[in-house]
Amino acid sequence: MHLNKPDHRVTSSPRAQRNFKLALKVAFWFTGFLWLILILDAVLGLGLARFGLRPRHMDGLIGVFTAPLLHSGAEHLFSNSLPLIVSLTTVLYLYPRSAMRAIPVIWIGSGMLAWIIGRESLHFGASGFVYGLLAYVFISGILRLDMRSVAVSVMVWFLYGSMIWGVLPIRPNMSWELHLAGAILGVVLAIVFRHWDVAPVKRYSWEDDDSVPEWFPQKEPPLQDLSRKVSDPENAAAKLSSRKDITNSDSE
């Protein structure tokens, strides 16, 4: 398996550094917004959990948009905060063009799919969105086969690979339906956008040089055939007689 090496002049450029800082700021601001919602809900007693996702109920469709913003408590949101920052920063930084399409599709699509397959309960939390982003990052790195994307995929698997068990119904109070829906969409979108945001590959001068060096063994030209066809019999006979005359004169 050959891994392409991204051009460091692009990946380490001032513009790339600014893009990374911007992606990190967006991830932190969004996570901070979720904490603000949780604090206001707890302090003011707003009861925002009622806006969660309720499968196969028309009034529960509002949760398609609002469920990722709501959490049951500080512990719930804390468990989602770091994975959310890591995954959102990575998607925005490595895949900025496709992120503008993948992020809203994962947000809304995971809710719609969970609304269809989910059990009769109230579902909320950003974990479905996080699962979608992490699946997108992991599969994108495998499909693109460049060193940077693969390294990020390995890092994501090392940090959050155990989260794969969250797509199974092994805990009664966990919305595995949101997790599964997000993961499915993340994988599908990674395949769909695999040709987007391709990092420029570092090339060396010798890769573009198609000239043949002097030391390279050349194919020897074929030996000329010494036997030639006689095209004119009369001329051939005249040449032969002249050769005989020269021989005879020499003998005299």
VOBA-1610 file (N, C-alpha, C; in pm, whole numbers, padded with zeros to 5 digits, always signed):
BEGIN
Met+00085-00120+00000Met+00000+00000+00000Met+00088+00124+00000His+00067+00211-00098His+00147+00332-00111His+00070+00450-00053Leu+00134+00524+00037Leu+00074+00643+00097Leu+00135+00767+00035Asn+00050+00857-00011Asn+00097+00982-00067Asn+00138+01077+00044Lys+00241+01154+00019Lys+00290+01251+00116Lys+00243+01390+00075Pro+00156+01454+00154Pro+00110+01589+00120Pro+00225+01687+00115Asp+00213+01783+00027Asp+00316+01885+00011Asp+00320+01973+00136His+00434+01976+00205His+00444+02053+00329His+00435+02202+00304Arg+00462+02245+00181Arg+00449+02388+00151Arg+00304+02433+00158Val+00214+02339+00140Val+00070+02370+00150Val+00019+02343+00291Thr+00051+02226+00344Thr-00002+02187+00474Thr+00058+02268+00589Ser+00178+02324+00569Ser+00243+02403+00675Ser+00245+02551+00643Ser+00170+02592+00545Ser+00168+02732+00505Ser+00094+02817+00610Pro+00116+02948+00611Pro+00042+03036+00703Pro-00109+03024+00686Arg-00154+03004+00563Arg-00298+02990+00540Arg-00351+02864+00607Ala-00277+02753+00597Ala-00319+02629+00662Ala-00324+02645+00814Gln-00229+02717+00869Gln-00228+02740+01013Gln-00347+02825+01056Arg-00380+02925+00975Arg-00498+03006+01007Arg-00626+02924+00998Asn-00633+02835+00899Asn-00751+02750+00885Asn-00767+02657+01006Phe-00655+02605+01055Phe-00662+02518+01172Phe-00710+02595+01295Lys-00657+02715+01315Lys-00700+02795+01429Lys-00848+02831+01419Leu-00893+02861+01297Leu-01035+02893+01278Leu-01122+02772+01307Ala-01082+02654+01258Ala-01159+02532+01285Ala-01165+02503+01434Leu-01054+02522+01503Leu-01050+02498+01647Leu-01140+02597+01721Lys-01140+02723+01678Lys-01227+02823+01741Lys-01374+02788+01722Val-01410+02747+01601Val-01550+02711+01574Val-01593+02594+01663Ala-01505+02495+01677Ala-01538+02379+01760Ala-01554+02420+01906Phe-01465+02506+01956Phe-01474+02550+02095Phe-01598+02637+02117Trp-01626+02726+02023Trp-01743+02812+02039Trp-01872+02731+02037Phe-01879+02632+01950Phe-02000+02550+01943Phe-02017+02468+02070Thr-01909+02409+02119Thr-01917+02334+02244Thr-01955+02425+02361Gly-01898+02546+02362Gly-01936+02643+02465Gly-02083+02680+02458Phe-02136+02686+02336Phe-02279+02715+02319Phe-02365+02605+02380Leu-02322+02479+02364Leu-02396+02368+02425Leu-02394+02377+02577Trp-02280+02416+02633Trp-02272+02434+02778Trp-02360+02550+02825Leu-02367+02654+02746Leu-02454+02767+02782Leu-02600+02724+02785Ile-02641+02644+02686Ile-02779+02594+02684Ile-02806+02509+02807Leu-02712+02423+02843Leu-02731+02336+02959Leu-02741+02418+03088Ile-02657+02518+03103Ile-02658+02602+03224Ile-02788+02680+03234Leu-02829+02742+03124Leu-02954+02818+03127Leu-03074+02728+03156Asp-03073+02608+03102Asp-03182+02514+03127Asp-03188+02475+03274Ala-03069+02453+03334Ala-03065+02412+03474Ala-03101+02527+03568Val-03051+02646+03539Val-03073+02762+03627Val-03215+02813+03617Leu-03266+02824+03497Leu-03398+02882+03476Leu-03510+02779+03475Gly-03475+02651+03479Gly-03577+02546+03479Gly-03663+02548+03355Leu-03599+02557+03238Leu-03673+02569+03113Leu-03733+02436+03066Gly-03678+02327+03115Gly-03730+02196+03072Gly-03714+02173+02923Leu-03597+02202+02870Leu-03574+02191+02726Leu-03571+02047+02676Ala-03564+01951+02766Ala-03560+01811+02724Ala-03685+01772+02646Arg-03793+01846+02664Arg-03916+01813+02593Arg-03903+01834+02443Phe-03797+01904+02402Phe-03773+01927+02259Phe-03680+01821+02200Gly-03666+01710+02270Gly-03585+01601+02218Gly-03655+01527+02106Leu-03589+01425+02055Leu-03641+01347+01944Leu-03731+01236+01996Arg-03854+01233+01945Arg-03948+01126+01982Arg-03985+01049+01855Pro-03930+00928+01839Pro-03950+00853+01714Pro-04096+00829+01680Arg-04125+00849+01551Arg-04256+00822+01491Arg-04369+00903+01552His-04336+01015+01614His-04436+01111+01660His-04414+01241+01585Met-04519+01295+01528Met-04504+01417+01449Met-04450+01532+01533Asp-04496+01543+01657Asp-04446+01651+01741Asp-04301+01625+01784Gly-04253+01501+01766Gly-04115+01470+01800Gly-04017+01500+01690Leu-04067+01542+01571Leu-03978+01576+01461Leu-03894+01699+01490Ile-03938+01784+01581Ile-03859+01901+01617Ile-03722+01859+01669Gly-03716+01739+01726Gly-03591+01689+01780Gly-03485+01661+01674Val-03526+01648+01547Val-03429+01631+01440Val-03331+01748+01439Phe-03380+01866+01472Phe-03296+01986+01472Phe-03242+02020+01610Thr-03318+01989+01714Thr-03282+02037+01848Thr-03217+01932+01936Ala-03233+01803+01906Ala-03181+01698+01995Ala-03031+01709+02020Pro-02947+01739+01918Pro-02803+01748+01945Pro-02764+01863+02037Leu-02854+01958+02059Leu-02824+02072+02144Leu-02855+02046+02291Leu-02926+01937+02321Leu-02977+01912+02455Leu-02905+01796+02521His-02887+01806+02653His-02821+01701+02730His-02889+01687+02866Ser-02876+01568+02921Ser-02944+01540+03048Ser-02875+01601+03167Gly-02747+01636+03155Gly-02674+01694+03267Gly-02531+01720+03229Ala-02454+01771+03326Ala-02315+01806+03302Ala-02232+01683+03265Glu-02258+01572+03328Glu-02181+01452+03297Glu-02203+01406+03153His-02329+01414+03109His-02362+01376+02972His-02290+01465+02872Leu-02296+01595+02893Leu-02231+01688+02801Leu-02080+01680+02810Phe-02027+01657+02927Phe-01882+01647+02943Phe-01826+01529+02864Ser-01900+01418+02861Ser-01854+01300+02786Ser-01854+01325+02635Asn-01934+01422+02590Asn-01941+01453+02447Asn-01850+01568+02406Ser-01804+01648+02502Ser-01735+01773+02469Ser-01603+01750+02397Leu-01515+01670+02453Leu-01383+01650+02392Leu-01393+01579+02257Pro-01469+01470+02244Pro-01484+01410+02110Pro-01543+01507+02009Leu-01633+01594+02054Leu-01693+01690+01963Leu-01590+01791+01915Ile-01507+01840+02005Ile-01403+01937+01967Ile-01303+01874+01870Val-01260+01753+01901Val-01161+01685+01815Val-01220+01657+01677Ser-01338+01598+01671Ser-01396+01558+01543Ser-01436+01678+01458Leu-01495+01779+01520Leu-01539+01896+01444Leu-01419+01976+01392Thr-01315+01990+01474Thr-01194+02058+01428Thr-01131+01984+01312Thr-01122+01853+01323Thr-01059+01773+01218Thr-01134+01782+01087Val-01265+01770+01092Val-01345+01776+00969Val-01333+01914+00903Leu-01344+02020+00982Leu-01337+02154+00926Leu-01199+02186+00871Tyr-01095+02134+00934Tyr-00958+02165+00890Tyr-00914+02080+00771Leu-00933+01948+00778Leu-00885+01860+00671Leu-00976+01861+00549Tyr-01106+01873+00572Tyr-01201+01860+00461Tyr-01298+01979+00459Pro-01247+02100+00437Pro-01332+02219+00451Pro-01446+02226+00350Arg-01421+02186+00224Arg-01526+02195+00122Arg-01636+02095+00148Ser-01600+01971+00169Ser-01702+01869+00192Ser-01769+01885+00328Ala-01699+01949+00424Ala-01758+01968+00557Ala-01883+02053+00551Met-01886+02150+00458Met-02003+02237+00447Met-02128+02159+00406Arg-02110+02042+00349Arg-02223+01958+00311Arg-02241+01840+00408Ala-02129+01785+00453Ala-02138+01667+00540Ala-02196+01702+00677Ile-02157+01815+00734Ile-02201+01850+00869Ile-02353+01863+00879Pro-02417+01943+00793Pro-02564+01951+00804Pro-02635+01820+00773Val-02579+01741+00680Val-02643+01613+00648Val-02635+01518+00767Ile-02519+01515+00834Ile-02506+01429+00953Ile-02598+01478+01064Trp-02605+01608+01083Trp-02689+01665+01189Trp-02836+01627+01169Ile-02888+01657+01050Ile-03030+01634+01023Ile-03057+01486+00990Gly-02968+01427+00910Gly-02991+01289+00866Gly-02989+01189+00980Ser-02898+01208+01076Ser-02894+01114+01189Ser-03022+01123+01270Gly-03076+01242+01284Gly-03202+01258+01356Gly-03319+01194+01281Met-03321+01212+01149Met-03430+01154+01070Met-03425+01001+01074Leu-03303+00946+01060Leu-03292+00801+01063Leu-03327+00745+01200Ala-03284+00814+01306Ala-03319+00769+01441Ala-03468+00783+01466Trp-03532+00882+01407Trp-03677+00900+01421Trp-03751+00781+01361Ile-03691+00719+01259Ile-03754+00605+01193Ile-03728+00475+01268Ile-03603+00453+01310Ile-03566+00324+01368Ile-03564+00324+01521Gly-03576+00441+01582Gly-03563+00452+01727Gly-03677+00388+01804Arg-03646+00347+01926Arg-03749+00290+02012Arg-03830+00402+02076Glu-03940+00364+02133Glu-04033+00461+02193Glu-03969+00521+02318Ser-03909+00637+02301Ser-03842+00705+02411Ser-03810+00848+02367Leu-03748+00924+02456Leu-03706+01060+02425Leu-03555+01058+02407His-03509+01095+02287His-03368+01089+02253His-03312+01231+02240Phe-03197+01254+02301Phe-03129+01383+02284Phe-02982+01366+02319Gly-02904+01463+02276Gly-02760+01459+02298Gly-02684+01473+02167Ala-02561+01524+02175Ala-02478+01546+02056Ala-02401+01422+02015Ser-02420+01311+02084Ser-02339+01192+02056Ser-02364+01136+01916Gly-02487+01143+01867Gly-02513+01096+01731Gly-02437+01178+01629Phe-02433+01308+01650Phe-02357+01397+01563Phe-02208+01366+01572Val-02159+01340+01692Val-02018+01307+01713Val-01982+01176+01643Tyr-02069+01077+01655Tyr-02043+00949+01589Tyr-02033+00968+01437Gly-02118+01051+01383Gly-02113+01076+01240Gly-01983+01142+01197Leu-01937+01241+01273Leu-01812+01310+01241Leu-01692+01217+01254Leu-01687+01139+01361Leu-01574+01048+01381Leu-01570+00941+01272Ala-01686+00888+01234Ala-01690+00789+01126Ala-01645+00851+00995Tyr-01685+00975+00972Tyr-01644+01044+00849Tyr-01493+01062+00844Val-01432+01104+00955Val-01288+01124+00960Val-01214+00993+00942Phe-01258+00889+01010Phe-01189+00760+01005Phe-01194+00699+00865Ile-01310+00692+00805Ile-01324+00631+00673Ile-01257+00717+00566Ser-01262+00849+00579Ser-01198+00936+00481Ser-01048+00912+00476Gly-00987+00894+00591Gly-00843+00868+00593Gly-00807+00738+00526Ile-00890+00635+00544Ile-00863+00505+00482Ile-00877+00514+00330Leu-00977+00588+00282Leu-01002+00594+00139Leu-00904+00684+00066Arg-00857+00789+00129Arg-00772+00887+00059Arg-00626+00843+00052Leu-00580+00766+00149Leu-00445+00710+00148Leu-00335+00816+00136Asp-00350+00927+00205Asp-00236+01016+00220Asp-00195+01016+00367Met-00069+01045+00391Met-00012+01026+00524Met-00086+01105+00631Arg-00125+01227+00598Arg-00191+01310+00698Arg-00327+01255+00737Ser-00408+01219+00639Ser-00541+01166+00667Ser-00535+01032+00739Val-00443+00946+00697Val-00429+00816+00762Val-00383+00833+00906Ala-00291+00927+00930Ala-00244+00950+01067Ala-00358+00997+01156Val-00444+01083+01103Val-00559+01130+01182Val-00657+01016+01206Ser-00676+00930+01107Ser-00765+00815+01124Ser-00716+00723+01234Val-00584+00697+01234Val-00527+00612+01339Val-00544+00677+01476Met-00525+00808+01482Met-00541+00879+01609Met-00686+00869+01659Val-00781+00888+01568Val-00923+00880+01605Val-00958+00740+01654Trp-00907+00639+01584Trp-00935+00502+01628Trp-00871+00473+01763Phe-00750+00524+01784Phe-00682+00500+01911Phe-00756+00568+02027Leu-00806+00689+02004Leu-00873+00762+02111Leu-01017+00717+02133Tyr-01089+00691+02023Tyr-01233+00669+02035Tyr-01280+00540+01969Gly-01188+00448+01944Gly-01228+00323+01882Gly-01326+00243+01966Ser-01315+00255+02097Ser-01406+00181+02185Ser-01550+00230+02176Met-01568+00349+02118Met-01704+00403+02105Met-01789+00322+02008Ile-01725+00231+01933Ile-01800+00151+01837Ile-01906+00066+01907Trp-01881+00034+02035Trp-01980-00044+02109Trp-02107+00038+02135Gly-02098+00167+02117Gly-02215+00252+02140Gly-02323+00237+02036Val-02294+00170+01925Val-02397+00150+01822Val-02479+00024+01849Leu-02449-00044+01957Leu-02522-00166+01994Leu-02612-00139+02114Pro-02727-00203+02122Pro-02821-00181+02233Pro-02777-00255+02360Ile-02666-00213+02417Ile-02613-00281+02535Ile-02640-00205+02664Arg-02684-00079+02652Arg-02717+00001+02771Arg-02858+00057+02755Pro-02944+00035+02851Pro-03085+00075+02835Pro-03106+00225+02828Asn-03022+00304+02893Asn-03042+00449+02897Asn-02958+00523+02794Met-02905+00452+02697Met-02820+00513+02594Met-02893+00509+02460Ser-02891+00621+02389Ser-02957+00627+02259Ser-02864+00568+02151Trp-02858+00436+02146Trp-02773+00372+02046Trp-02827+00397+01905Glu-02956+00427+01894Glu-03013+00455+01763Glu-02951+00581+01700Leu-02933+00685+01782Leu-02866+00806+01732Leu-02722+00777+01695His-02655+00697+01776His-02515+00663+01747His-02505+00587+01615Leu-02590+00486+01597Leu-02587+00405+01476Leu-02621+00490+01353Ala-02722+00575+01366Ala-02762+00659+01253Ala-02649+00753+01212Gly-02585+00815+01310Gly-02474+00904+01279Gly-02358+00832+01215Ala-02324+00713+01267Ala-02212+00637+01212Ala-02239+00594+01068Ile-02361+00551+01040Ile-02395+00510+00903Ile-02379+00627+00807Leu-02432+00741+00845Leu-02422+00858+00757Leu-02277+00904+00740Gly-02198+00895+00847Gly-02058+00932+00836Gly-01984+00846+00736Val-02009+00716+00739Val-01943+00623+00645Val-01989+00653+00501Val-02118+00669+00482Val-02171+00694+00347Val-02117+00824+00290Leu-02115+00929+00370Leu-02067+01058+00321Leu-01918+01055+00293Ala-01842+00981+00372Ala-01698+00969+00346Ala-01673+00904+00210Ile-01756+00808+00173Ile-01744+00744+00041Ile-01786+00841-00069Val-01894+00913-00047Val-01946+01006-00148Val-01845+01118-00176Phe-01784+01173-00072Phe-01693+01288-00087Phe-01545+01247-00085Arg-01516+01123-00122Arg-01377+01076-00113Arg-01284+01149-00210His-01339+01208-00317His-01255+01280-00413His-01251+01431-00385Trp-01311+01474-00278Trp-01310+01615-00241Trp-01193+01642-00147Asp-01148+01767-00147Asp-01043+01813-00052Asp-00920+01724-00056Val-00877+01687-00176Val-00757+01605-00189Val-00634+01693-00166Ala-00548+01655-00073Ala-00430+01735-00041Ala-00329+01728-00154Pro-00266+01841-00190Pro-00160+01839-00293Pro-00047+01747-00251Val-00002+01663-00344Val+00101+01564-00314Val+00238+01621-00346Lys+00333+01595-00257Lys+00470+01638-00279Lys+00530+01558-00392Arg+00592+01628-00488Arg+00658+01564-00601Arg+00803+01608-00607Tyr+00887+01519-00653Tyr+01029+01547-00668Tyr+01061+01569-00815Ser+01173+01638-00840Ser+01208+01674-00977Ser+01232+01551-01063Trp+01286+01447-01002Trp+01317+01328-01082Trp+01192+01255-01127Glu+01076+01281-01061Glu+00953+01214-01101Glu+00902+01267-01234Asp+00937+01393-01268Asp+00892+01453-01393Asp+00997+01443-01503Asp+01114+01385-01477Asp+01221+01374-01575Asp+01211+01240-01645Asp+01168+01244-01773Asp+01152+01120-01847Asp+01268+01094-01943Ser+01376+01170-01931Ser+01491+01148-02018Ser+01567+01023-01972Val+01641+00963-02067Val+01716+00841-02038Val+01860+00879-02005Pro+01911+00841-01889Pro+02048+00876-01854Pro+02149+00805-01943Glu+02271+00862-01949Glu+02373+00808-02038Glu+02417+00668-01997Trp+02414+00641-01864Trp+02462+00512-01818Trp+02363+00399-01840Phe+02239+00434-01880Phe+02138+00331-01897Phe+02169+00250-02022Pro+02171+00116-02014Pro+02206+00035-02132Pro+02105+00053-02244Gln+02156+00086-02361Gln+02070+00106-02477Gln+02062-00023-02558Lys+01957-00040-02627Lys+01940-00156-02714Lys+02026-00138-02839Glu+02112-00236-02868Glu+02202-00225-02982Glu+02123-00235-03112Pro+02163-00156-03213Pro+02091-00163-03341Pro+02111-00298-03406Pro+02016-00347-03480Pro+02028-00479-03544Pro+02139-00481-03648Leu+02209-00592-03659Leu+02316-00608-03757Leu+02258-00605-03898Gln+02331-00536-03987Gln+02284-00528-04125Gln+02303-00663-04195Asp+02210-00698-04278Asp+02217-00824-04352Asp+02316-00809-04468Leu+02419-00892-04467Leu+02522-00882-04570Leu+02476-00937-04705Ser+02381-01023-04701Ser+02329-01079-04827Ser+02224-00988-04883Arg+02250-00928-04994Arg+02157-00836-05057Arg+02095-00900-05181Lys+01974-00867-05202Lys+01906-00920-05319Lys+01954-00849-05445Val+01972-00926-05551Val+02016-00870-05679Val+01892-00827-05756Ser+01885-00697-05778Ser+01766-00645-05845Ser+01781-00642-05997Asp+01906-00629-06045Asp+01927-00620-06190Asp+02028-00725-06232Pro+01992-00835-06293Pro+02085-00942-06329Pro+02191-00896-06428Glu+02158-00808-06526Glu+02255-00765-06627Glu+02367-00684-06564Asn+02334-00592-06474Asn+02436-00513-06406Asn+02525-00602-06321Ala+02463-00702-06257Ala+02543-00793-06176Ala+02640-00871-06262Ala+02598-00914-06383Ala+02688-00988-06472Ala+02800-00899-06523Ala+02770-00771-06552Ala+02873-00678-06600Ala+02978-00655-06493Lys+02934-00641-06369Lys+03030-00621-06260Lys+03118-00743-06243Leu+03060-00860-06260Leu+03137-00983-06244Leu+03242-00997-06353Ser+03206-00961-06480Ser+03302-00971-06591Ser+03415-00870-06575Ser+03383-00750-06525Ser+03488-00650-06504Ser+03587-00697-06399Arg+03541-00766-06297Arg+03629-00817-06195Arg+03722-00923-06254Lys+03669-01007-06347Lys+03752-01108-06412Lys+03861-01045-06496Asp+03825-00936-06570Asp+03923-00866-06653Asp+04036-00811-06569Ile+04002-00756-06455Ile+04105-00700-06367Ile+04195-00811-06317Thr+04139-00925-06288Thr+04218-01038-06240Thr+04316-01088-06347Asn+04264-01095-06474Asn+04348-01143-06584Asn+04463-01048-06613Ser+04436-00917-06612Ser+04541-00818-06638Ser+04648-00823-06532Asp+04609-00853-06412Asp+04707-00863-06304Asp+04795-00984-06321Ser+04735-01089-06375Ser+04814-01213-06392Ser+04915-01199-06502Glu+04891-01115-06609Glu+04985-01093-06714Glu+05100-01012-06662
//
